[in-house]
Amino acid sequence: MARRIVWSKRSQEDRKRIFSYWNKRNESKDYSRKLNKLLNEAAEFVAENPNTGKVTKRRGIRVKFVSHLH
């Protein structure tokens, strides 16, 4: 059973700033859409595989690194 992913307020704000940066830099939303898709896919993967990702010092918190490079 998949778990629910909770995005912190900071992560939500960071995500908006990242998309805004790329939208302005590229004068297009295409790359932001690609990043958004990658982030959503990573979140779904973590929800289905909760023991993946890097363990942090905070109990119950893990970090998942996402890259557009394959």
Secondary structure, 3 states (H helix, E strand, C coil): CCCCCCCCHHHHHHHHHHHHHHHHHHCCCHHHHHHHHHHHHHHHHHHHCCCCCEECCCCCCEECCCCCCC
